[in-house]
Amino acid sequence: MTFKTGLDRLVTDPDLRKALEGRRVGYLAHPASVTETLVHGLDALVASGINVSAVYGPQHGVRGDLQDNMMESPDFIDPTYGVPVFSLYGEVRRPTGQMMTAADVFLVDLQDLGCRIYTFVTTLLYMLEAAATHGKTVWVLDRPNPAGRPIEGLTLREGWESFVGAGPIPMRHGLTMGELGHWFIDHFQLDVDYRVITMEGYEPAAGPGFGWPAERIWVNPSPNAANLNMARCYAGTVMVEGATLSEGRGTTRPLELFGAPDIDARAVIAEMRQLAPHWLQGCVLRDCWFEPTFHKHVKTLCSGIHIHAEGAAYDHEAFKPWRLQSLAFKAIRALYPDYPIWRGKDFKYEYTDDVLAIDVINGSSLLRLWVDDPGATPHDLDVITMPDEAAWADERRAHLIYG
């Protein structure tokens, strides 16, 4: 069966578009919101006769023009269609009343990475909440989850909600955006008119993509999401944003590799294999050198580890990026007991205050405390994490659409 995204189905099926006739349509999109022929969704929707009255951009903007993390986008007028383009990562994170009055139906067409911390997840929740408040309709034009169905990581604890933590979800949730919308509505008991324009021919368990259809061209959903390998690694490597190590920003392979000038990558890999070899399955770790052109350790040679979740060695079910990255922190702590791994509270991660970024990322202090406890073993982390993963598998089951 031919694969089609929700956007592809909407612009090619007049019957799907009938419900939008005579209605003003808001479009929440970014650079990866494209058709199978790589036409941007805004152009495709207008060409199909849909009345797009406003456009909305998440983090990094509709155009993806802001390279670095935590850089705000301004509002502007689209030069081609003359409609307002509102930023949901600028002066506000939640849609304002003015933004909500600009349309009747909101089409959410965001390529996600399958990770709780990716901010498009929270933007979807905020749009659903605003639509519930203002009596608006939300459609998700569904897209693949490139990380597939596997679940991994600690569930966000109560009180740790943030823009990178929309709710009690594990780091790797294994849902599409359309499925997540159903979970948000159920969990937060939202009264909103919601519909998913489902994908056609989507098989998340099928190789070689295991969540990403082989025939689908990759377009960066954010500037540092360069390929499928990054998407697979991201649920682990994103934690390096809360560390003093470089996550590879300022290189051509960000969030696929990590390192620092003052560690020995080969020694770290050896220590990881000693501590928990079963956490390193399904991928290849390659020691490397890199020099960031910007961001952490700029213009400084770093000893690094590149995670290759690709090629003949890749095993989709065995690969555990969150555990792998946790193990890397643990190995560095074992080899260099006084190493300042964590960024301090002066670094206000995603606008939080007086809290460590690594804790915001993980939705609690549990991971950091495990890393810093010299007596804590990999088994100890499994003991607190596996119940979370099992509970999420049960909870999400009712909301699965595909497979």
Secondary structure, DSSP 8 states (H G I E B T S, - for coil): ---B-HHHHHHH-HHHHGGGTTS-EEEEE-TT-B-TT--BHHHHHHHTT--EEEEEE-TTTTTT---STT-----EE-TTT--EEEESSSS-SS--HHHHTT-SEEEEE----SBTTSTHHHHHHHHHHHHHHHT-EEEEE----TT-S--BS----TT--BTTB-SS--SB----HHHHHHHHHHHTT---EEEEE--BS--TT-TTTTSS-TTS----SSTT--SHHHHHHHHHHGGGGGBSSB-STTSSSTTTEEEETTS-HHHHHHHHHHH-GGGGTTSEEEEEEE--SSSTTTT--EEEEEEE--STT--TTT--HHHHHHHHHHHHHHH-TT---B--TTS-GGG--SS-HHHHHHTSSHHHHHHH-TT--HHHHHHHHHHHHHHHHHHHGGG----
